C-alpha cells in the first residue's frame, strides 16, 4: 500500500541491444524513438508513444520510456514520464539540470500531453525534440492530450528549455496510424471535440 513499482516491458533490453549506446545525430535519435514506439505497438504492451533521454552534446543514451498505462494500471505511466523518472533514477538526482551534470535532451514521439509538459518543465532537461503534434494524436487516435496551452513552445522557451517540434512529423503520424490500424486501445478519452487543444 505504501510502495509504487513501475516497469517497462520485458522486450526493452533486447531492443536496446540492437542500437549503439551513443547516438549523436538528433534525427537518428528520433528514428530510434519512433522504432521504440512501433515496437511497443507491435508487442501490444502499451499506447503509441515512446521517449528517450540523451546527453545533449554527446548523444549518450541515458534512459528510454514507452507508454505502459494499461499494463501498469497507472494513468501517469506515459512514455515521457517513464523516461524522465528512469533517467533521474539512473543519475540519482531529481534534477537532470543540476550542477555537475551534462545537459539533457528529451526525444519523444509526440509533443507532450498536459501532464508530461508539466513534468518536462520540472525535470531539468534543457531541450525537447518532438515528432507528432497534439492535434495529430487527437485526430488520428482519439487520445485526449488535455489542456495544452496555445503558447506551448513559448512556455518551454521561457523556462530555458529549447523545443524542436515536428521532427520527422510524417513518420510520427504514421506510427500513430499504425496503432489505430492494429486496433490499439484508446483509454481515458473523455474530452469533447470542442474542448480539445484549449
N, C-alpha and C positions, 0 to 999 in steps of 0.2 A: 504493500500500500504506500510505502514512502520511498520507493525507488523506481526510476524510469530507465528502461533499456531500449534503445532503438538500434537497428542494424540494417545494413544494405544486403541485397540478395547474394546468395552463395556464388553466383557466376562472376561477381565483380573481380575477384583475384585473377581468374583465367583471362578475363577481358584485359586487365591491366598488363598482364604478361605479354600481350601481343603488341604493346606500344613501348617506345622509349620513355625513360623517366624524365627526360628533358625535351620539351617541345617549344623551341624559341619563337616560332612564327605564329602570330595571332590567328591567321586564317586556319593554319593546321590545328591549333588549339580548338577552334570552333568545330572543325571537322571531327576531331576526337570526341568532343562533347555530343555532337549530333549522332555519331556512331554509338556512343554510350546510351543515348536516349532511345535509338532504334532497337538496341539490344534489350533494353528494359521492356519495350513494347512487345517484341517478338517472344521474349521469355514469359510474358504475361505476369510480370512481377510488380507492375505499377503504372502510373499515368505517364503521358508522353512528354516528360520533362527530365532533363539532365543538366548537371553543372559540374564545374571543377574549379579549384583554387590553384593558381600557379604563382610562383615568384615572378613578379612583373618583368624584371630585367633579365633573369637567367632562363626563364621558361621552365624551371623545375616544378614538376607536379607535386603539390602538397596533399591534396585530397580530391575525392570525387563524391558526387551525390546523385541519386536518382529519386524520383517520386515513389514513396512506399507507403502512402497514406492508408490505403485499404488493408494491406498486409500487416501493417504495424498498429492498426486501429488508432491512428493519431492524425488529426487534421493538420497538425503542424509539420508533418514529415514530408515537406516539399523538397525538391531536389536542391534548391539553393540553401535551405535551412540545414539539410543534412551535410552538404559540402562545407558550409561555414562552421558548423559545430564540430565536424571531424577535423577541420584544419586547426581550430582553436585547441582541440584536444591534443592533436599531434604536436603543436608548438607549446602546449602547456600554458596558454595565456588567453584571456577573453578578448584581447585587443590585438588584431593582426597588424595594426599600425603602430604598435608600441615601440619605444626606443630600443634599438639593437636588432630589430627585425628588418629584413628586406621588405620593400613594398610588395603588396599582393594584388593580384587581379582575379576577379570572379568572371568566369566564362559560362554563359548559360544559354540553353536552347531557346528560351523565350524571355522577353523582358519581364521583370519580376511582377508578381501579383502584389496587392496591397500589403500583405503580411511580410513577404520576402523583401519588399522595398524597405520596410522599416528595419528589418534585420540587417540589411546591407548598410544602411545609414550608421548603425552602431557597431558593425563588425570590425571596422578598421581597414577594410580594403581601400585601395586608392584608385582602382579602375574597374569598370564593368564592361564586358563585351556581351552583347545580346543579339539573338538572331530574330525569331518571330516577335511581332509586336502584340500587345494585349488584345487589340482588335482581331488579329489573326486567330489567337487562341479562342476567343469567344465566338467568332463567326464560324470557324472550322469545326471546333469540338463541342462548343456549348458550355465549357467550363466558365465559372464566374471568377473574374480576376479581381473583383472587389473595387472599392472606391479609390482607384488610382488617380493621382492629380493630373490636371491638364498640363501643368508645367513640370511634368515628370523629370525630364532631363535637367532642367534648371534646379530642381530640388536637390539632386545629387551634386551638381556642379557647385552649388552654394556651400555644400558641406565638404568640398575639396575632393570629390570623387568624380573622376573623368568617366564619361559614358560614351561608348561607341555602339550605337544601336544599329539594327538591321544588317548585321554582318552575316552574309550568306542567308538572307531572309527567305529567298525562294526555297532553299534546302530545308530551312527550319519549318516553313509552311508544309513542305512535302512530308516531313516526319509527323506533323500533327494529322495530316490527312491519312497517313498510314494507320495511325491509331484508330481513326474513325472507320476506315475500310476493314480493319480486322475486328471490329465490334468491341472496341475498348469501352470500359465502363466510365460514364460521366457521373460523378458524385457531387453532392452539395451544390448543385446548380439551381439556386433558389432565386436568383435575381430576375428582374423583368428586363426585356429588351430596352425599355425606355430609360431604365436607371443605370444601365451599364456604362462603364467608362466615364463616370462623373465623379 
